[in-house]
Amino acid sequence: MSGELLYLIVSAVFLVLLWLFVLAVMWAIRSDLFGPKVKRMHRSAAGAAAAPVAAPAPQSTGRRAARSDATAARHLVFLEGPARGRQLTLAQDMITLGRSADCTVVLRDDYTSSQHARLTRRGATWVVEDLGSTNGTTVAGRRISRPTPVAVGVPITIGTTVMELRG
């Protein structure tokens, strides 16, 4: 009779572990499909709280910035993709781009990795670096494999998002 009791206990433990595994798989699939939960910041009456990518981009005159002086870059402007028409003021020396809520700029783009790329100011130059993303990062239409300097007006593509540095 003790053998039957042991079999019943082992069977119950196995079923519990099996259900925990199934729930863990379902949680992982949900996280991949919908991403992590992100707390939304509500604007106060004065409008003090705003997302880092909030201001609309200035209207283009059809001309690309002719200057390649990276020190003049004060904004990152989104030209295509989910964040189209927005700009980010470059107040920090390092900006991470990706789907993760931990990134400085969160891109809601299915073709963007969680930690996709990093934009870093090195002296007078801005440098973009792919962080081992699945779909890669392109600068001026060329896929990069190492840190690459970026001039003002040169398009940077991450997934379906196209952006460029502007003065």
C-alpha positions in Angstrom: 0.0 0.0 0.0 2.9 2.4 0.6 3.9 1.9 -3.1 0.5 3.1 -4.2 0.8 6.2 -2.0 4.3 7.0 -3.3 3.0 6.6 -6.9 0.1 9.0 -6.1 2.4 11.6 -4.6 4.9 11.4 -7.5 2.1 11.7 -10.0 0.6 14.8 -8.2 4.1 16.5 -8.1 4.6 15.7 -11.8 1.2 17.2 -12.7 1.9 20.4 -10.7 5.3 20.8 -12.3 3.8 20.2 -15.8 1.2 22.9 -15.2 3.9 25.3 -14.0 5.8 24.6 -17.1 2.7 25.3 -19.3 2.0 28.5 -17.5 5.7 29.6 -17.9 5.5 29.0 -21.6 2.2 30.9 -21.9 3.7 33.8 -20.0 6.8 33.9 -22.3 4.6 33.9 -25.4 2.5 36.7 -24.0 5.6 38.7 -23.2 6.9 38.2 -26.7 3.6 39.2 -28.3 2.7 42.2 -26.2 6.0 43.3 -24.6 6.4 44.3 -21.0 3.8 46.4 -19.2 4.7 50.1 -19.4 3.4 52.7 -17.0 1.9 55.6 -18.8 2.8 59.1 -17.6 -0.3 61.3 -17.2 0.1 65.0 -18.1 -0.6 67.3 -15.3 -2.7 70.4 -15.7 0.5 72.4 -16.5 1.6 69.8 -18.9 4.9 69.1 -17.1 5.1 65.4 -17.6 5.9 64.4 -21.2 7.4 61.4 -22.9 11.0 61.9 -24.1 9.8 61.7 -27.7 7.0 64.2 -27.7 7.6 67.2 -29.8 6.6 67.2 -33.5 9.4 67.4 -36.0 9.9 70.7 -37.8 8.5 70.7 -41.4 11.0 69.7 -43.9 11.9 72.1 -46.7 12.9 69.2 -49.0 16.6 69.9 -48.5 18.9 67.6 -46.5 21.2 69.2 -44.0 24.4 69.9 -45.9 26.6 70.2 -42.9 28.4 67.1 -41.6 29.5 68.8 -38.4 28.2 66.4 -35.7 28.5 69.1 -33.0 25.5 70.8 -34.6 23.3 67.8 -34.0 20.9 68.7 -31.2 17.9 66.6 -32.3 17.0 63.1 -33.4 14.1 63.3 -35.8 12.0 60.3 -36.7 11.1 60.3 -40.5 9.4 56.9 -40.9 7.9 54.2 -38.7 5.7 54.2 -35.6 7.4 57.4 -34.2 7.2 59.4 -37.5 6.9 63.1 -37.1 8.5 63.3 -33.6 11.8 64.5 -32.4 14.1 63.9 -29.4 16.3 66.6 -28.0 19.8 65.1 -27.6 20.5 66.1 -24.0 22.3 62.9 -23.0 25.6 61.6 -24.3 24.3 58.0 -24.7 20.9 57.0 -26.0 19.7 53.3 -26.3 17.0 52.5 -28.8 14.8 49.4 -28.8 11.5 47.8 -27.7 12.4 47.4 -24.0 11.0 49.8 -21.5 14.6 50.1 -20.2 15.7 51.9 -23.4 16.0 55.7 -23.5 13.9 55.7 -26.7 11.3 52.9 -26.8 10.4 51.9 -30.4 7.1 50.1 -30.9 8.3 48.3 -34.0 7.9 44.6 -34.7 11.3 44.5 -36.5 13.2 46.1 -33.6 15.1 44.1 -30.9 14.6 44.7 -27.2 18.0 46.4 -27.0 18.6 47.2 -30.6 21.2 50.1 -31.0 23.1 52.7 -29.0 23.7 56.3 -30.1 26.7 57.8 -28.3 28.4 61.2 -28.4 32.2 60.8 -28.6 33.7 64.2 -28.4 32.4 66.2 -31.4 31.0 63.1 -33.1 27.8 61.0 -32.8 28.4 57.2 -33.2 25.7 54.5 -33.7 26.3 50.9 -32.6 24.2 47.9 -33.3 23.8 45.9 -30.0 23.6 42.4 -31.7 20.1 42.9 -33.0 18.4 40.3 -35.2 17.5 42.6 -38.1 20.5 44.9 -37.9 21.0 48.7 -38.1 21.7 50.6 -41.2 23.4 54.0 -41.7 22.9 55.6 -45.1 21.5 52.3 -46.4 24.5 50.2 -45.3 24.2 47.6 -42.6 26.8 48.3 -39.8 28.7 45.7 -37.8 30.8 48.0 -35.6 30.4 51.5 -34.1 29.9 53.9 -37.0 30.1 57.8 -36.9 26.9 59.5 -38.1 26.8 62.9 -39.7 23.9 65.4 -39.6 21.2 64.5 -42.2 22.3 60.8 -42.7 19.5 58.4 -42.3 19.7 55.7 -39.6 17.3 52.7 -40.0 16.2 50.4 -37.1 13.5 48.0 -38.2 10.9 50.1 -40.0 12.0 53.3 -38.1 14.1 55.8 -40.0 15.6 58.7 -38.1 18.4 61.3 -38.6 20.4 63.7 -36.6 19.6 67.4 -37.1 20.8 70.7 -35.8 
